[in-house]
Amino acid sequence: MNKVYTIGVIGYDADGFFRALQEAGVDTLIDIRRRRAVRGRDYAFANSQRLQARLAELGIGYLHRLDLAPTTSVRTTQRAADEAAHVATRQRAALSPAFAAAYEREVLSSFDPQALADALPAGATVALLCVEREPAACHRSLVAARLAEALGVAVAHLTPD
């Protein structure tokens, strides 16, 4: 694995989203969403079948890693923190410490970064995909940090202008 990017769907239109991947040189998109659909007509491009079809046209590989999606109990932890802070999901700027701890315990503790790297083409440049606009408000930042720590790869976050 050469480099890891993260990208969320919110805030992008289809053209901008795919252009960001291409400009970054991403050759493999790793979808770490539990539900591979996004509500709203503006984000139809990110629904799994449409997304995979467009990526194939662009020569970008697609991998779904359900094992890296937050479990229902982990998501419930964040939802409770958002409610307590009176913050809407799409306005959240950062994950709660409780979410990060639960995600570490329930998901990342059994994640093998080297096995993921070994399953990719040599020198792959990947993007971890989820929904949230802000990387710090999404579990993709936690996965990226784990990959950086374990594999020494550089991480960058793609965000809409």
Helices and strands as residue ranges (DSSP letters): E 3-8, H 14-24, E 28-31, G 41-46, H 48-58, E 61-64, G 66-68, H 72-85, G 89-91, H 97-106, G 108-110, H 113-118, E 125-130, G 135-137, H 139-151, E 154-158
